[in-house]
């Protein structure tokens, strides 16, 4: 689309610079995304047909910069205020939610260290923990999550549908699952389709930072 538009502009001797080309490309991407979103939504009924709301799941990863405090603060007019350095310490968190909110899966946290110091003296964790050198989601870890979810649904004698994005770590072949049907969102449309991207992950990060700020404030006092 962009290539055709560029040649049309050339035919009319319209000067095109890099900035104009980039902006036009963004417009085309937005138009294509809307078309893909509308088409996918029309097929949603057939994709989730036969499943009750409590059997429709969505899973997605997010990065959690666990030492980052609020990047803004109130100050009196004329008061000198300097921002601190942002911590780059990051974890990856996998969340899995259910359409009607009746239940939630235990979050999976991925860090760099197999035995983090901050787990010392922790007898029971509210999350499942994995580790690799970059604290990223891997196919192995995601398959472990799928196997666990599949076994859980088998015990409950349930058949569910799980919507995921096209992350490279998400396996394309999920035929090994008996109780979980995996459906992928269309590429580049998750920001308008995926429930976790439409506010749930943002709420998690905001709540975490609020708790972190409260903990740091108590430590100082």
BALOBA-1460 file (C-alpha; in Angstrom, 3 decimals):
// residues 221
<rec num="1" residu="x" x="0.000" y="0.000" z="0.000"/>
<rec num="2" residu="x" x="2.795" y="2.382" z="0.918"/>
<rec num="3" residu="x" x="4.780" y="1.486" z="-2.209"/>
<rec num="4" residu="x" x="1.764" y="2.161" z="-4.455"/>
<rec num="5" residu="x" x="1.002" y="5.447" z="-2.709"/>
<rec num="6" residu="x" x="4.634" y="6.565" z="-3.106"/>
<rec num="7" residu="x" x="4.587" y="5.902" z="-6.852"/>
<rec num="8" residu="x" x="1.317" y="7.817" z="-7.190"/>
<rec num="9" residu="x" x="2.885" y="10.786" z="-5.393"/>
<rec num="10" residu="x" x="5.901" y="10.598" z="-7.711"/>
<rec num="11" residu="x" x="3.630" y="10.612" z="-10.773"/>
<rec num="12" residu="x" x="2.198" y="13.962" z="-9.618"/>
<rec num="13" residu="x" x="5.655" y="15.309" z="-8.701"/>
<rec num="14" residu="x" x="4.728" y="15.534" z="-5.009"/>
<rec num="15" residu="x" x="7.890" y="15.722" z="-2.887"/>
<rec num="16" residu="x" x="8.028" y="12.995" z="-0.206"/>
<rec num="17" residu="x" x="10.580" y="13.005" z="2.609"/>
<rec num="18" residu="x" x="11.285" y="10.373" z="5.260"/>
<rec num="19" residu="x" x="8.998" y="11.948" z="7.862"/>
<rec num="20" residu="x" x="6.026" y="12.026" z="5.483"/>
<rec num="21" residu="x" x="6.676" y="8.428" z="4.466"/>
<rec num="22" residu="x" x="6.751" y="7.263" z="8.084"/>
<rec num="23" residu="x" x="3.538" y="9.097" z="8.967"/>
<rec num="24" residu="x" x="1.742" y="7.630" z="5.951"/>
<rec num="25" residu="x" x="2.989" y="4.177" z="6.924"/>
<rec num="26" residu="x" x="1.459" y="4.615" z="10.416"/>
<rec num="27" residu="x" x="-1.879" y="5.556" z="8.849"/>
<rec num="28" residu="x" x="-1.859" y="2.442" z="6.644"/>
<rec num="29" residu="x" x="-0.941" y="0.219" z="9.612"/>
<rec num="30" residu="x" x="-3.831" y="1.666" z="11.627"/>
<rec num="31" residu="x" x="-6.268" y="1.081" z="8.754"/>
<rec num="32" residu="x" x="-5.139" y="-2.510" z="8.238"/>
<rec num="33" residu="x" x="-5.267" y="-3.199" z="11.996"/>
<rec num="34" residu="x" x="-8.842" y="-1.929" z="12.194"/>
<rec num="35" residu="x" x="-9.876" y="-4.125" z="9.274"/>
<rec num="36" residu="x" x="-8.172" y="-7.159" z="10.851"/>
<rec num="37" residu="x" x="-9.770" y="-6.393" z="14.213"/>
<rec num="38" residu="x" x="-13.266" y="-6.068" z="12.743"/>
<rec num="39" residu="x" x="-12.895" y="-9.290" z="10.765"/>
<rec num="40" residu="x" x="-11.618" y="-11.168" z="13.798"/>
<rec num="41" residu="x" x="-14.403" y="-9.868" z="16.029"/>
<rec num="42" residu="x" x="-16.955" y="-11.100" z="13.494"/>
<rec num="43" residu="x" x="-15.464" y="-14.597" z="13.789"/>
<rec num="44" residu="x" x="-15.171" y="-14.435" z="17.600"/>
<rec num="45" residu="x" x="-18.550" y="-16.071" z="18.128"/>
<rec num="46" residu="x" x="-17.487" y="-19.154" z="16.210"/>
<rec num="47" residu="x" x="-14.062" y="-19.216" z="17.920"/>
<rec num="48" residu="x" x="-15.550" y="-19.168" z="21.411"/>
<rec num="49" residu="x" x="-18.804" y="-20.889" z="20.513"/>
<rec num="50" residu="x" x="-19.793" y="-23.677" z="22.877"/>
<rec num="51" residu="x" x="-17.737" y="-22.272" z="25.764"/>
<rec num="52" residu="x" x="-19.283" y="-20.653" z="28.824"/>
<rec num="53" residu="x" x="-17.800" y="-17.358" z="30.036"/>
<rec num="54" residu="x" x="-15.946" y="-19.056" z="32.879"/>
<rec num="55" residu="x" x="-14.236" y="-21.279" z="30.291"/>
<rec num="56" residu="x" x="-12.853" y="-18.391" z="28.188"/>
<rec num="57" residu="x" x="-9.298" y="-17.518" z="29.258"/>
<rec num="58" residu="x" x="-6.655" y="-14.977" z="28.226"/>
<rec num="59" residu="x" x="-2.924" y="-15.260" z="28.994"/>
<rec num="60" residu="x" x="-0.207" y="-12.672" z="28.385"/>
<rec num="61" residu="x" x="3.203" y="-11.590" z="29.648"/>
<rec num="62" residu="x" x="4.315" y="-8.228" z="30.972"/>
<rec num="63" residu="x" x="7.614" y="-6.792" z="32.129"/>
<rec num="64" residu="x" x="7.742" y="-5.720" z="35.769"/>
<rec num="65" residu="x" x="10.466" y="-3.254" z="36.783"/>
<rec num="66" residu="x" x="10.213" y="-4.201" z="40.412"/>
<rec num="67" residu="x" x="12.429" y="-1.474" z="41.894"/>
<rec num="68" residu="x" x="11.006" y="1.493" z="39.963"/>
<rec num="69" residu="x" x="9.375" y="4.151" z="42.137"/>
<rec num="70" residu="x" x="6.996" y="6.883" z="40.823"/>
<rec num="71" residu="x" x="8.713" y="9.047" z="38.197"/>
<rec num="72" residu="x" x="6.862" y="12.230" z="39.241"/>
<rec num="73" residu="x" x="6.457" y="14.053" z="42.540"/>
<rec num="74" residu="x" x="4.702" y="17.133" z="43.887"/>
<rec num="75" residu="x" x="6.890" y="20.102" z="44.865"/>
<rec num="76" residu="x" x="6.422" y="23.697" z="46.000"/>
<rec num="77" residu="x" x="6.782" y="26.382" z="43.336"/>
<rec num="78" residu="x" x="10.441" y="27.318" z="42.973"/>
<rec num="79" residu="x" x="11.626" y="24.266" z="44.919"/>
<rec num="80" residu="x" x="14.539" y="22.375" z="43.405"/>
<rec num="81" residu="x" x="13.557" y="18.824" z="42.539"/>
<rec num="82" residu="x" x="15.765" y="16.209" z="40.910"/>
<rec num="83" residu="x" x="14.588" y="12.882" z="39.542"/>
<rec num="84" residu="x" x="16.399" y="9.711" z="40.528"/>
<rec num="85" residu="x" x="17.759" y="7.033" z="38.250"/>
<rec num="86" residu="x" x="15.313" y="4.436" z="37.005"/>
<rec num="87" residu="x" x="16.143" y="0.890" z="38.049"/>
<rec num="88" residu="x" x="16.471" y="-1.507" z="35.118"/>
<rec num="89" residu="x" x="15.921" y="-4.610" z="37.244"/>
<rec num="90" residu="x" x="13.126" y="-6.480" z="35.494"/>
<rec num="91" residu="x" x="11.011" y="-9.582" z="35.891"/>
<rec num="92" residu="x" x="8.588" y="-11.119" z="33.409"/>
<rec num="93" residu="x" x="5.135" y="-11.952" z="34.748"/>
<rec num="94" residu="x" x="2.654" y="-14.248" z="33.002"/>
<rec num="95" residu="x" x="-0.974" y="-13.600" z="33.889"/>
<rec num="96" residu="x" x="-3.986" y="-15.714" z="33.006"/>
<rec num="97" residu="x" x="-7.497" y="-14.370" z="33.555"/>
<rec num="98" residu="x" x="-11.023" y="-15.664" z="33.000"/>
<rec num="99" residu="x" x="-13.781" y="-13.884" z="31.096"/>
<rec num="100" residu="x" x="-16.259" y="-13.652" z="33.974"/>
<rec num="101" residu="x" x="-13.631" y="-13.009" z="36.670"/>
<rec num="102" residu="x" x="-14.774" y="-16.039" z="38.666"/>
<rec num="103" residu="x" x="-11.232" y="-17.368" z="39.117"/>
<rec num="104" residu="x" x="-7.604" y="-16.572" z="38.333"/>
<rec num="105" residu="x" x="-4.503" y="-18.611" z="37.652"/>
<rec num="106" residu="x" x="-1.455" y="-18.257" z="39.873"/>
<rec num="107" residu="x" x="0.928" y="-15.752" z="38.172"/>
<rec num="108" residu="x" x="4.198" y="-17.091" z="36.791"/>
<rec num="109" residu="x" x="7.229" y="-14.919" z="37.552"/>
<rec num="110" residu="x" x="10.459" y="-15.231" z="35.552"/>
<rec num="111" residu="x" x="13.703" y="-13.832" z="36.946"/>
<rec num="112" residu="x" x="17.407" y="-14.152" z="36.202"/>
<rec num="113" residu="x" x="18.556" y="-15.953" z="39.329"/>
<rec num="114" residu="x" x="17.526" y="-19.562" z="40.079"/>
<rec num="115" residu="x" x="17.668" y="-18.747" z="43.810"/>
<rec num="116" residu="x" x="17.016" y="-15.024" z="44.355"/>
<rec num="117" residu="x" x="18.215" y="-13.579" z="47.653"/>
<rec num="118" residu="x" x="14.863" y="-11.917" z="48.188"/>
<rec num="119" residu="x" x="13.278" y="-15.401" z="48.454"/>
<rec num="120" residu="x" x="15.341" y="-16.135" z="51.557"/>
<rec num="121" residu="x" x="13.128" y="-17.113" z="54.489"/>
<rec num="122" residu="x" x="10.047" y="-17.131" z="52.225"/>
<rec num="123" residu="x" x="8.221" y="-20.341" z="53.085"/>
<rec num="124" residu="x" x="5.366" y="-20.013" z="50.599"/>
<rec num="125" residu="x" x="5.235" y="-17.890" z="47.451"/>
<rec num="126" residu="x" x="1.961" y="-16.612" z="45.916"/>
<rec num="127" residu="x" x="3.489" y="-17.160" z="42.451"/>
<rec num="128" residu="x" x="5.250" y="-19.857" z="40.450"/>
<rec num="129" residu="x" x="8.883" y="-18.947" z="39.777"/>
<rec num="130" residu="x" x="11.159" y="-19.763" z="36.819"/>
<rec num="131" residu="x" x="14.592" y="-18.427" z="35.897"/>
<rec num="132" residu="x" x="16.774" y="-17.858" z="32.850"/>
<rec num="133" residu="x" x="19.658" y="-15.541" z="32.013"/>
<rec num="134" residu="x" x="17.489" y="-12.753" z="30.554"/>
<rec num="135" residu="x" x="14.334" y="-13.171" z="32.677"/>
<rec num="136" residu="x" x="12.341" y="-13.704" z="29.470"/>
<rec num="137" residu="x" x="9.478" y="-16.004" z="28.606"/>
<rec num="138" residu="x" x="10.645" y="-19.095" z="26.730"/>
<rec num="139" residu="x" x="8.776" y="-21.803" z="24.857"/>
<rec num="140" residu="x" x="9.770" y="-24.302" z="27.530"/>
<rec num="141" residu="x" x="8.297" y="-22.191" z="30.333"/>
<rec num="142" residu="x" x="5.114" y="-21.427" z="28.392"/>
<rec num="143" residu="x" x="4.637" y="-25.105" z="27.532"/>
<rec num="144" residu="x" x="5.058" y="-25.904" z="31.229"/>
<rec num="145" residu="x" x="2.239" y="-23.442" z="31.943"/>
<rec num="146" residu="x" x="0.055" y="-25.027" z="29.246"/>
<rec num="147" residu="x" x="0.656" y="-28.548" z="30.567"/>
<rec num="148" residu="x" x="-0.219" y="-27.419" z="34.094"/>
<rec num="149" residu="x" x="-3.389" y="-25.628" z="32.930"/>
<rec num="150" residu="x" x="-4.391" y="-28.616" z="30.815"/>
<rec num="151" residu="x" x="-3.956" y="-31.030" z="33.739"/>
<rec num="152" residu="x" x="-5.929" y="-28.706" z="36.021"/>
<rec num="153" residu="x" x="-8.827" y="-28.555" z="33.567"/>
<rec num="154" residu="x" x="-8.684" y="-32.336" z="33.168"/>
<rec num="155" residu="x" x="-9.104" y="-32.845" z="36.907"/>
<rec num="156" residu="x" x="-12.084" y="-30.463" z="36.828"/>
<rec num="157" residu="x" x="-13.498" y="-32.209" z="33.748"/>
<rec num="158" residu="x" x="-13.579" y="-28.907" z="31.856"/>
<rec num="159" residu="x" x="-12.874" y="-27.858" z="28.274"/>
<rec num="160" residu="x" x="-11.631" y="-24.270" z="27.914"/>
<rec num="161" residu="x" x="-10.455" y="-21.870" z="25.208"/>
<rec num="162" residu="x" x="-7.286" y="-19.841" z="25.810"/>
<rec num="163" residu="x" x="-6.590" y="-16.680" z="23.786"/>
<rec num="164" residu="x" x="-2.928" y="-15.698" z="23.383"/>
<rec num="165" residu="x" x="-0.897" y="-13.360" z="21.192"/>
<rec num="166" residu="x" x="1.745" y="-14.238" z="18.612"/>
<rec num="167" residu="x" x="4.754" y="-14.065" z="20.923"/>
<rec num="168" residu="x" x="7.602" y="-16.193" z="19.548"/>
<rec num="169" residu="x" x="7.727" y="-18.122" z="22.833"/>
<rec num="170" residu="x" x="4.137" y="-19.324" z="22.383"/>
<rec num="171" residu="x" x="4.220" y="-22.685" z="20.552"/>
<rec num="172" residu="x" x="2.300" y="-22.888" z="17.295"/>
<rec num="173" residu="x" x="1.595" y="-26.585" z="17.716"/>
<rec num="174" residu="x" x="-0.572" y="-27.187" z="20.792"/>
<rec num="175" residu="x" x="-1.965" y="-30.550" z="19.724"/>
<rec num="176" residu="x" x="-0.534" y="-32.051" z="22.912"/>
<rec num="177" residu="x" x="-3.322" y="-30.373" z="24.905"/>
<rec num="178" residu="x" x="-6.496" y="-32.331" z="25.617"/>
<rec num="179" residu="x" x="-8.591" y="-29.854" z="27.574"/>
<rec num="180" residu="x" x="-7.339" y="-26.470" z="26.326"/>
<rec num="181" residu="x" x="-8.027" y="-24.998" z="22.885"/>
<rec num="182" residu="x" x="-5.454" y="-22.288" z="22.092"/>
<rec num="183" residu="x" x="-6.546" y="-19.424" z="19.799"/>
<rec num="184" residu="x" x="-4.125" y="-16.718" z="18.634"/>
<rec num="185" residu="x" x="-5.055" y="-13.088" z="18.173"/>
<rec num="186" residu="x" x="-4.286" y="-11.607" z="14.740"/>
<rec num="187" residu="x" x="-0.881" y="-9.922" z="14.497"/>
<rec num="188" residu="x" x="-0.552" y="-6.309" z="15.704"/>
<rec num="189" residu="x" x="-4.112" y="-6.203" z="17.056"/>
<rec num="190" residu="x" x="-3.642" y="-7.255" z="20.678"/>
<rec num="191" residu="x" x="-3.736" y="-3.645" z="21.944"/>
<rec num="192" residu="x" x="-7.341" y="-3.409" z="20.780"/>
<rec num="193" residu="x" x="-8.451" y="-7.008" z="21.392"/>
<rec num="194" residu="x" x="-6.639" y="-8.569" z="24.326"/>
<rec num="195" residu="x" x="-8.313" y="-7.965" z="27.720"/>
<rec num="196" residu="x" x="-4.977" y="-8.063" z="29.560"/>
<rec num="197" residu="x" x="-3.627" y="-5.303" z="27.315"/>
<rec num="198" residu="x" x="-6.787" y="-3.222" z="27.718"/>
<rec num="199" residu="x" x="-6.256" y="-2.288" z="31.349"/>
<rec num="200" residu="x" x="-5.615" y="-5.378" z="33.489"/>
<rec num="201" residu="x" x="-1.817" y="-5.311" z="33.154"/>
<rec num="202" residu="x" x="-1.769" y="-1.540" z="33.688"/>
<rec num="203" residu="x" x="-3.777" y="-1.963" z="36.877"/>
<rec num="204" residu="x" x="-1.380" y="-4.645" z="38.110"/>
<rec num="205" residu="x" x="1.672" y="-2.425" z="37.540"/>
<rec num="206" residu="x" x="-0.010" y="0.581" z="39.183"/>
<rec num="207" residu="x" x="-1.049" y="-1.473" z="42.215"/>
<rec num="208" residu="x" x="2.449" y="-2.958" z="42.528"/>
<rec num="209" residu="x" x="4.130" y="0.458" z="42.414"/>
<rec num="210" residu="x" x="1.694" y="1.757" z="45.018"/>
<rec num="211" residu="x" x="2.561" y="-1.119" z="47.351"/>
<rec num="212" residu="x" x="6.283" y="-0.671" z="46.665"/>
<rec num="213" residu="x" x="6.136" y="3.051" z="47.413"/>
<rec num="214" residu="x" x="4.273" y="2.364" z="50.661"/>
<rec num="215" residu="x" x="6.868" y="-0.212" z="51.715"/>
<rec num="216" residu="x" x="9.787" y="2.135" z="50.953"/>
<rec num="217" residu="x" x="8.085" y="4.985" z="52.876"/>
<rec num="218" residu="x" x="7.717" y="2.778" z="55.972"/>
<rec num="219" residu="x" x="11.375" y="1.722" z="55.743"/>
<rec num="220" residu="x" x="12.502" y="5.378" z="55.753"/>
<rec num="221" residu="x" x="10.408" y="6.167" z="58.823"/>
